[in-house]
Amino acid sequence: MQEIIGNLWDLHDQGFCIGVPTNGNCRRDGRAVMGAGVAFAAANRFPTLPILLGAKLRAFGNHA
């Protein structure tokens, strides 16, 4: 493992995979709860992410 200090999204733009920690719950409208930190930033950067993740959570549950 290598620790890198910098902007997370710059790494994403360079092709790195970014893990987005969420709490695995869905809102009443079906969107995944994207609380704070990385999850919140990811939801702002990719507006359809809570919708897509919510659909997966409802279909398959929250698995590690």
PDB file with one MODEL, atoms N, CA, C and O in Angstrom:
MODEL        1
ATOM      1  N   MET A   1       0.840  -1.157   0.000  1.00  0.00           N
ATOM      2  CA  MET A   1       0.000   0.000   0.000  1.00  0.00           C
ATOM      3  C   MET A   1       0.891   1.227   0.000  1.00  0.00           C
ATOM      4  O   MET A   1       1.938   1.254   0.647  1.00  0.00           O
ATOM      5  N   GLN A   2       0.461   2.238  -0.734  1.00  0.00           N
ATOM      6  CA  GLN A   2       1.212   3.478  -0.804  1.00  0.00           C
ATOM      7  C   GLN A   2       0.324   4.615  -0.340  1.00  0.00           C
ATOM      8  O   GLN A   2      -0.803   4.752  -0.814  1.00  0.00           O
ATOM      9  N   GLU A   3       0.807   5.420   0.566  1.00  0.00           N
ATOM     10  CA  GLU A   3       0.053   6.587   1.027  1.00  0.00           C
ATOM     11  C   GLU A   3       0.389   7.762   0.124  1.00  0.00           C
ATOM     12  O   GLU A   3       1.556   8.092  -0.083  1.00  0.00           O
ATOM     13  N   ILE A   4      -0.653   8.385  -0.408  1.00  0.00           N
ATOM     14  CA  ILE A   4      -0.475   9.531  -1.292  1.00  0.00           C
ATOM     15  C   ILE A   4      -1.252  10.694  -0.698  1.00  0.00           C
ATOM     16  O   ILE A   4      -2.408  10.529  -0.308  1.00  0.00           O
ATOM     17  N   ILE A   5      -0.644  11.847  -0.625  1.00  0.00           N
ATOM     18  CA  ILE A   5      -1.305  13.036  -0.103  1.00  0.00           C
ATOM     19  C   ILE A   5      -1.633  13.940  -1.283  1.00  0.00           C
ATOM     20  O   ILE A   5      -0.767  14.248  -2.101  1.00  0.00           O
ATOM     21  N   GLY A   6      -2.890  14.361  -1.363  1.00  0.00           N
ATOM     22  CA  GLY A   6      -3.301  15.236  -2.446  1.00  0.00           C
ATOM     23  C   GLY A   6      -4.808  15.231  -2.610  1.00  0.00           C
ATOM     24  O   GLY A   6      -5.538  14.800  -1.718  1.00  0.00           O
ATOM     25  N   ASN A   7      -5.259  15.702  -3.731  1.00  0.00           N
ATOM     26  CA  ASN A   7      -6.681  15.758  -4.036  1.00  0.00           C
ATOM     27  C   ASN A   7      -7.143  14.391  -4.539  1.00  0.00           C
ATOM     28  O   ASN A   7      -6.636  13.891  -5.542  1.00  0.00           O
ATOM     29  N   LEU A   8      -8.095  13.798  -3.848  1.00  0.00           N
ATOM     30  CA  LEU A   8      -8.609  12.471  -4.189  1.00  0.00           C
ATOM     31  C   LEU A   8      -9.111  12.411  -5.624  1.00  0.00           C
ATOM     32  O   LEU A   8      -8.879  11.425  -6.324  1.00  0.00           O
ATOM     33  N   TRP A   9      -9.785  13.442  -6.058  1.00  0.00           N
ATOM     34  CA  TRP A   9     -10.392  13.414  -7.391  1.00  0.00           C
ATOM     35  C   TRP A   9      -9.359  13.583  -8.501  1.00  0.00           C
ATOM     36  O   TRP A   9      -9.605  13.174  -9.636  1.00  0.00           O
ATOM     37  N   ASP A  10      -8.209  14.179  -8.194  1.00  0.00           N
ATOM     38  CA  ASP A  10      -7.129  14.210  -9.182  1.00  0.00           C
ATOM     39  C   ASP A  10      -6.656  12.786  -9.474  1.00  0.00           C
ATOM     40  O   ASP A  10      -6.358  12.445 -10.618  1.00  0.00           O
ATOM     41  N   LEU A  11      -6.590  11.958  -8.427  1.00  0.00           N
ATOM     42  CA  LEU A  11      -6.198  10.565  -8.619  1.00  0.00           C
ATOM     43  C   LEU A  11      -7.230   9.813  -9.444  1.00  0.00           C
ATOM     44  O   LEU A  11      -6.875   9.016 -10.312  1.00  0.00           O
ATOM     45  N   HIS A  12      -8.503  10.066  -9.176  1.00  0.00           N
ATOM     46  CA  HIS A  12      -9.569   9.430  -9.957  1.00  0.00           C
ATOM     47  C   HIS A  12      -9.430   9.792 -11.433  1.00  0.00           C
ATOM     48  O   HIS A  12      -9.569   8.934 -12.306  1.00  0.00           O
ATOM     49  N   ASP A  13      -9.155  11.065 -11.706  1.00  0.00           N
ATOM     50  CA  ASP A  13      -9.004  11.525 -13.089  1.00  0.00           C
ATOM     51  C   ASP A  13      -7.794  10.885 -13.775  1.00  0.00           C
ATOM     52  O   ASP A  13      -7.728  10.837 -15.004  1.00  0.00           O
ATOM     53  N   GLN A  14      -6.839  10.395 -12.981  1.00  0.00           N
ATOM     54  CA  GLN A  14      -5.656   9.721 -13.525  1.00  0.00           C
ATOM     55  C   GLN A  14      -5.878   8.219 -13.696  1.00  0.00           C
ATOM     56  O   GLN A  14      -4.972   7.505 -14.126  1.00  0.00           O
ATOM     57  N   GLY A  15      -7.079   7.735 -13.362  1.00  0.00           N
ATOM     58  CA  GLY A  15      -7.388   6.328 -13.568  1.00  0.00           C
ATOM     59  C   GLY A  15      -7.356   5.462 -12.327  1.00  0.00           C
ATOM     60  O   GLY A  15      -7.606   4.260 -12.413  1.00  0.00           O
ATOM     61  N   PHE A  16      -7.056   6.038 -11.178  1.00  0.00           N
ATOM     62  CA  PHE A  16      -7.075   5.268  -9.933  1.00  0.00           C
ATOM     63  C   PHE A  16      -8.516   4.973  -9.532  1.00  0.00           C
ATOM     64  O   PHE A  16      -9.410   5.779  -9.790  1.00  0.00           O
ATOM     65  N   CYS A  17      -8.742   3.835  -8.909  1.00  0.00           N
ATOM     66  CA  CYS A  17     -10.057   3.494  -8.364  1.00  0.00           C
ATOM     67  C   CYS A  17     -10.172   4.105  -6.976  1.00  0.00           C
ATOM     68  O   CYS A  17      -9.221   4.083  -6.195  1.00  0.00           O
ATOM     69  N   ILE A  18     -11.337   4.645  -6.679  1.00  0.00           N
ATOM     70  CA  ILE A  18     -11.580   5.286  -5.392  1.00  0.00           C
ATOM     71  C   ILE A  18     -12.693   4.523  -4.682  1.00  0.00           C
ATOM     72  O   ILE A  18     -13.780   4.352  -5.233  1.00  0.00           O
ATOM     73  N   GLY A  19     -12.429   4.070  -3.475  1.00  0.00           N
ATOM     74  CA  GLY A  19     -13.460   3.431  -2.651  1.00  0.00           C
ATOM     75  C   GLY A  19     -14.255   4.507  -1.923  1.00  0.00           C
ATOM     76  O   GLY A  19     -13.685   5.398  -1.293  1.00  0.00           O
ATOM     77  N   VAL A  20     -15.571   4.413  -2.016  1.00  0.00           N
ATOM     78  CA  VAL A  20     -16.433   5.409  -1.386  1.00  0.00           C
ATOM     79  C   VAL A  20     -17.192   4.750  -0.238  1.00  0.00           C
ATOM     80  O   VAL A  20     -18.116   3.974  -0.480  1.00  0.00           O
ATOM     81  N   PRO A  21     -16.816   5.046   1.005  1.00  0.00           N
ATOM     82  CA  PRO A  21     -17.507   4.442   2.145  1.00  0.00           C
ATOM     83  C   PRO A  21     -18.880   5.074   2.367  1.00  0.00           C
ATOM     84  O   PRO A  21     -18.999   6.295   2.477  1.00  0.00           O
ATOM     85  N   THR A  22     -19.893   4.253   2.429  1.00  0.00           N
ATOM     86  CA  THR A  22     -21.252   4.718   2.714  1.00  0.00           C
ATOM     87  C   THR A  22     -21.795   3.885   3.868  1.00  0.00           C
ATOM     88  O   THR A  22     -21.158   2.920   4.289  1.00  0.00           O
ATOM     89  N   ASN A  23     -22.962   4.247   4.381  1.00  0.00           N
ATOM     90  CA  ASN A  23     -23.503   3.474   5.496  1.00  0.00           C
ATOM     91  C   ASN A  23     -24.413   2.337   5.034  1.00  0.00           C
ATOM     92  O   ASN A  23     -24.910   1.581   5.869  1.00  0.00           O
ATOM     93  N   GLY A  24     -24.644   2.196   3.732  1.00  0.00           N
ATOM     94  CA  GLY A  24     -25.404   1.070   3.209  1.00  0.00           C
ATOM     95  C   GLY A  24     -26.913   1.182   3.361  1.00  0.00           C
ATOM     96  O   GLY A  24     -27.622   0.193   3.175  1.00  0.00           O
ATOM     97  N   ASN A  25     -27.413   2.354   3.693  1.00  0.00           N
ATOM     98  CA  ASN A  25     -28.854   2.549   3.838  1.00  0.00           C
ATOM     99  C   ASN A  25     -29.412   3.358   2.678  1.00  0.00           C
ATOM    100  O   ASN A  25     -28.681   4.071   1.990  1.00  0.00           O
ATOM    101  N   CYS A  26     -30.723   3.235   2.473  1.00  0.00           N
ATOM    102  CA  CYS A  26     -31.407   3.990   1.429  1.00  0.00           C
ATOM    103  C   CYS A  26     -32.436   4.926   2.043  1.00  0.00           C
ATOM    104  O   CYS A  26     -33.016   4.642   3.091  1.00  0.00           O
ATOM    105  N   ARG A  27     -32.644   6.025   1.380  1.00  0.00           N
ATOM    106  CA  ARG A  27     -33.694   6.975   1.768  1.00  0.00           C
ATOM    107  C   ARG A  27     -35.026   6.451   1.256  1.00  0.00           C
ATOM    108  O   ARG A  27     -35.068   5.480   0.502  1.00  0.00           O
ATOM    109  N   ARG A  28     -36.100   7.087   1.662  1.00  0.00           N
ATOM    110  CA  ARG A  28     -37.434   6.664   1.218  1.00  0.00           C
ATOM    111  C   ARG A  28     -37.603   6.763  -0.291  1.00  0.00           C
ATOM    112  O   ARG A  28     -38.359   5.995  -0.886  1.00  0.00           O
ATOM    113  N   ASP A  29     -36.893   7.714  -0.915  1.00  0.00           N
ATOM    114  CA  ASP A  29     -37.001   7.861  -2.368  1.00  0.00           C
ATOM    115  C   ASP A  29     -36.110   6.878  -3.128  1.00  0.00           C
ATOM    116  O   ASP A  29     -36.064   6.907  -4.357  1.00  0.00           O
ATOM    117  N   GLY A  30     -35.394   6.001  -2.394  1.00  0.00           N
ATOM    118  CA  GLY A  30     -34.585   4.964  -3.022  1.00  0.00           C
ATOM    119  C   GLY A  30     -33.132   5.324  -3.203  1.00  0.00           C
ATOM    120  O   GLY A  30     -32.330   4.459  -3.555  1.00  0.00           O
ATOM    121  N   ARG A  31     -32.761   6.577  -2.973  1.00  0.00           N
ATOM    122  CA  ARG A  31     -31.358   6.968  -3.115  1.00  0.00           C
ATOM    123  C   ARG A  31     -30.554   6.475  -1.918  1.00  0.00           C
ATOM    124  O   ARG A  31     -31.059   6.431  -0.796  1.00  0.00           O
ATOM    125  N   ALA A  32     -29.311   6.106  -2.163  1.00  0.00           N
ATOM    126  CA  ALA A  32     -28.415   5.715  -1.072  1.00  0.00           C
ATOM    127  C   ALA A  32     -28.099   6.931  -0.219  1.00  0.00           C
ATOM    128  O   ALA A  32     -27.984   8.046  -0.728  1.00  0.00           O
ATOM    129  N   VAL A  33     -27.962   6.711   1.079  1.00  0.00           N
ATOM    130  CA  VAL A  33     -27.553   7.778   1.982  1.00  0.00           C
ATOM    131  C   VAL A  33     -26.067   8.022   1.766  1.00  0.00           C
ATOM    132  O   VAL A  33     -25.251   7.115   1.936  1.00  0.00           O
ATOM    133  N   MET A  34     -25.721   9.230   1.396  1.00  0.00           N
ATOM    134  CA  MET A  34     -24.329   9.610   1.143  1.00  0.00           C
ATOM    135  C   MET A  34     -23.968  10.686   2.161  1.00  0.00           C
ATOM    136  O   MET A  34     -23.987  11.877   1.850  1.00  0.00           O
ATOM    137  N   GLY A  35     -23.643  10.262   3.367  1.00  0.00           N
ATOM    138  CA  GLY A  35     -23.475  11.141   4.512  1.00  0.00           C
ATOM    139  C   GLY A  35     -22.491  12.276   4.348  1.00  0.00           C
ATOM    140  O   GLY A  35     -22.809  13.285   3.719  1.00  0.00           O
ATOM    141  N   ALA A  36     -21.312  12.130   4.896  1.00  0.00           N
ATOM    142  CA  ALA A  36     -20.330  13.211   4.902  1.00  0.00           C
ATOM    143  C   ALA A  36     -19.014  12.699   4.333  1.00  0.00           C
ATOM    144  O   ALA A  36     -18.892  11.527   3.976  1.00  0.00           O
ATOM    145  N   GLY A  37     -18.061  13.563   4.256  1.00  0.00           N
ATOM    146  CA  GLY A  37     -16.725  13.177   3.810  1.00  0.00           C
ATOM    147  C   GLY A  37     -16.679  12.740   2.360  1.00  0.00           C
ATOM    148  O   GLY A  37     -17.225  13.408   1.482  1.00  0.00           O
ATOM    149  N   VAL A  38     -16.020  11.608   2.112  1.00  0.00           N
ATOM    150  CA  VAL A  38     -15.821  11.117   0.745  1.00  0.00           C
ATOM    151  C   VAL A  38     -17.154  10.805   0.069  1.00  0.00           C
ATOM    152  O   VAL A  38     -17.330  11.112  -1.111  1.00  0.00           O
ATOM    153  N   ALA A  39     -18.088  10.204   0.791  1.00  0.00           N
ATOM    154  CA  ALA A  39     -19.390   9.871   0.198  1.00  0.00           C
ATOM    155  C   ALA A  39     -20.119  11.129  -0.261  1.00  0.00           C
ATOM    156  O   ALA A  39     -20.680  11.159  -1.356  1.00  0.00           O
ATOM    157  N   PHE A  40     -20.112  12.157   0.566  1.00  0.00           N
ATOM    158  CA  PHE A  40     -20.765  13.419   0.213  1.00  0.00           C
ATOM    159  C   PHE A  40     -20.096  14.051  -1.009  1.00  0.00           C
ATOM    160  O   PHE A  40     -20.773  14.522  -1.922  1.00  0.00           O
ATOM    161  N   ALA A  41     -18.769  14.057  -1.016  1.00  0.00           N
ATOM    162  CA  ALA A  41     -18.025  14.618  -2.148  1.00  0.00           C
ATOM    163  C   ALA A  41     -18.299  13.829  -3.431  1.00  0.00           C
ATOM    164  O   ALA A  41     -18.443  14.416  -4.504  1.00  0.00           O
ATOM    165  N   ALA A  42     -18.370  12.512  -3.322  1.00  0.00           N
ATOM    166  CA  ALA A  42     -18.650  11.677  -4.494  1.00  0.00           C
ATOM    167  C   ALA A  42     -20.059  11.936  -5.031  1.00  0.00           C
ATOM    168  O   ALA A  42     -20.263  11.999  -6.244  1.00  0.00           O
ATOM    169  N   ALA A  43     -21.026  12.084  -4.128  1.00  0.00           N
ATOM    170  CA  ALA A  43     -22.408  12.360  -4.557  1.00  0.00           C
ATOM    171  C   ALA A  43     -22.502  13.710  -5.246  1.00  0.00           C
ATOM    172  O   ALA A  43     -23.279  13.871  -6.187  1.00  0.00           O
ATOM    173  N   ASN A  44     -21.727  14.677  -4.793  1.00  0.00           N
ATOM    174  CA  ASN A  44     -21.724  15.990  -5.449  1.00  0.00           C
ATOM    175  C   ASN A  44     -21.049  15.934  -6.810  1.00  0.00           C
ATOM    176  O   ASN A  44     -21.485  16.591  -7.755  1.00  0.00           O
ATOM    177  N   ARG A  45     -19.998  15.159  -6.905  1.00  0.00           N
ATOM    178  CA  ARG A  45     -19.259  15.053  -8.177  1.00  0.00           C
ATOM    179  C   ARG A  45     -20.001  14.193  -9.200  1.00  0.00           C
ATOM    180  O   ARG A  45     -19.961  14.476 -10.398  1.00  0.00           O
ATOM    181  N   PHE A  46     -20.682  13.139  -8.725  1.00  0.00           N
ATOM    182  CA  PHE A  46     -21.404  12.210  -9.591  1.00  0.00           C
ATOM    183  C   PHE A  46     -22.863  12.149  -9.128  1.00  0.00           C
ATOM    184  O   PHE A  46     -23.214  11.269  -8.341  1.00  0.00           O
ATOM    185  N   PRO A  47     -23.713  13.055  -9.594  1.00  0.00           N
ATOM    186  CA  PRO A  47     -25.075  13.174  -9.081  1.00  0.00           C
ATOM    187  C   PRO A  47     -25.936  11.917  -9.202  1.00  0.00           C
ATOM    188  O   PRO A  47     -26.875  11.750  -8.424  1.00  0.00           O
ATOM    189  N   THR A  48     -25.648  11.040 -10.142  1.00  0.00           N
ATOM    190  CA  THR A  48     -26.448   9.820 -10.284  1.00  0.00           C
ATOM    191  C   THR A  48     -25.978   8.694  -9.367  1.00  0.00           C
ATOM    192  O   THR A  48     -26.647   7.665  -9.267  1.00  0.00           O
ATOM    193  N   LEU A  49     -24.841   8.870  -8.696  1.00  0.00           N
ATOM    194  CA  LEU A  49     -24.299   7.824  -7.835  1.00  0.00           C
ATOM    195  C   LEU A  49     -25.270   7.381  -6.740  1.00  0.00           C
ATOM    196  O   LEU A  49     -25.441   6.175  -6.564  1.00  0.00           O
ATOM    197  N   PRO A  50     -25.916   8.283  -5.993  1.00  0.00           N
ATOM    198  CA  PRO A  50     -26.853   7.817  -4.956  1.00  0.00           C
ATOM    199  C   PRO A  50     -28.020   7.015  -5.524  1.00  0.00           C
ATOM    200  O   PRO A  50     -28.514   6.099  -4.866  1.00  0.00           O
ATOM    201  N   ILE A  51     -28.462   7.342  -6.722  1.00  0.00           N
ATOM    202  CA  ILE A  51     -29.567   6.624  -7.362  1.00  0.00           C
ATOM    203  C   ILE A  51     -29.115   5.222  -7.760  1.00  0.00           C
ATOM    204  O   ILE A  51     -29.794   4.237  -7.467  1.00  0.00           O
ATOM    205  N   LEU A  52     -27.967   5.139  -8.427  1.00  0.00           N
ATOM    206  CA  LEU A  52     -27.451   3.843  -8.877  1.00  0.00           C
ATOM    207  C   LEU A  52     -27.092   2.947  -7.700  1.00  0.00           C
ATOM    208  O   LEU A  52     -27.411   1.758  -7.700  1.00  0.00           O
ATOM    209  N   LEU A  53     -26.430   3.514  -6.699  1.00  0.00           N
ATOM    210  CA  LEU A  53     -26.054   2.726  -5.526  1.00  0.00           C
ATOM    211  C   LEU A  53     -27.295   2.291  -4.752  1.00  0.00           C
ATOM    212  O   LEU A  53     -27.355   1.163  -4.262  1.00  0.00           O
ATOM    213  N   GLY A  54     -28.275   3.169  -4.639  1.00  0.00           N
ATOM    214  CA  GLY A  54     -29.517   2.821  -3.959  1.00  0.00           C
ATOM    215  C   GLY A  54     -30.202   1.637  -4.617  1.00  0.00           C
ATOM    216  O   GLY A  54     -30.719   0.758  -3.926  1.00  0.00           O
ATOM    217  N   ALA A  55     -30.212   1.601  -5.940  1.00  0.00           N
ATOM    218  CA  ALA A  55     -30.827   0.480  -6.668  1.00  0.00           C
ATOM    219  C   ALA A  55     -30.075  -0.820  -6.373  1.00  0.00           C
ATOM    220  O   ALA A  55     -30.694  -1.866  -6.176  1.00  0.00           O
ATOM    221  N   LYS A  56     -28.749  -0.753  -6.342  1.00  0.00           N
ATOM    222  CA  LYS A  56     -27.954  -1.954  -6.029  1.00  0.00           C
ATOM    223  C   LYS A  56     -28.184  -2.415  -4.593  1.00  0.00           C
ATOM    224  O   LYS A  56     -28.294  -3.614  -4.335  1.00  0.00           O
ATOM    225  N   LEU A  57     -28.256  -1.474  -3.663  1.00  0.00           N
ATOM    226  CA  LEU A  57     -28.495  -1.819  -2.262  1.00  0.00           C
ATOM    227  C   LEU A  57     -29.854  -2.493  -2.101  1.00  0.00           C
ATOM    228  O   LEU A  57     -29.972  -3.484  -1.380  1.00  0.00           O
ATOM    229  N   ARG A  58     -30.873  -1.967  -2.763  1.00  0.00           N
ATOM    230  CA  ARG A  58     -32.215  -2.565  -2.655  1.00  0.00           C
ATOM    231  C   ARG A  58     -32.249  -3.951  -3.298  1.00  0.00           C
ATOM    232  O   ARG A  58     -32.925  -4.851  -2.800  1.00  0.00           O
ATOM    233  N   ALA A  59     -31.529  -4.122  -4.390  1.00  0.00           N
ATOM    234  CA  ALA A  59     -31.549  -5.405  -5.102  1.00  0.00           C
ATOM    235  C   ALA A  59     -30.710  -6.484  -4.409  1.00  0.00           C
ATOM    236  O   ALA A  59     -31.110  -7.647  -4.359  1.00  0.00           O
ATOM    237  N   PHE A  60     -29.551  -6.096  -3.875  1.00  0.00           N
ATOM    238  CA  PHE A  60     -28.597  -7.094  -3.392  1.00  0.00           C
ATOM    239  C   PHE A  60     -28.238  -6.967  -1.912  1.00  0.00           C
ATOM    240  O   PHE A  60     -27.567  -7.845  -1.370  1.00  0.00           O
ATOM    241  N   GLY A  61     -28.668  -5.902  -1.253  1.00  0.00           N
ATOM    242  CA  GLY A  61     -28.326  -5.698   0.150  1.00  0.00           C
ATOM    243  C   GLY A  61     -26.968  -5.053   0.294  1.00  0.00           C
ATOM    244  O   GLY A  61     -26.312  -4.731  -0.696  1.00  0.00           O
ATOM    245  N   ASN A  62     -26.551  -4.869   1.525  1.00  0.00           N
ATOM    246  CA  ASN A  62     -25.286  -4.217   1.842  1.00  0.00           C
ATOM    247  C   ASN A  62     -24.254  -5.286   2.192  1.00  0.00           C
ATOM    248  O   ASN A  62     -24.258  -5.813   3.305  1.00  0.00           O
ATOM    249  N   HIS A  63     -23.378  -5.604   1.252  1.00  0.00           N
ATOM    250  CA  HIS A  63     -22.369  -6.643   1.456  1.00  0.00           C
ATOM    251  C   HIS A  63     -20.985  -6.062   1.300  1.00  0.00           C
ATOM    252  O   HIS A  63     -20.758  -5.183   0.468  1.00  0.00           O
ATOM    253  N   ALA A  64     -20.071  -6.549   2.092  1.00  0.00           N
ATOM    254  CA  ALA A  64     -18.668  -6.095   2.009  1.00  0.00           C
ATOM    255  C   ALA A  64     -17.955  -6.825   0.904  1.00  0.00           C
ATOM    256  O   ALA A  64     -16.770  -6.587   0.672  1.00  0.00           O
TER     257      ALA A  64
ENDMDL
END
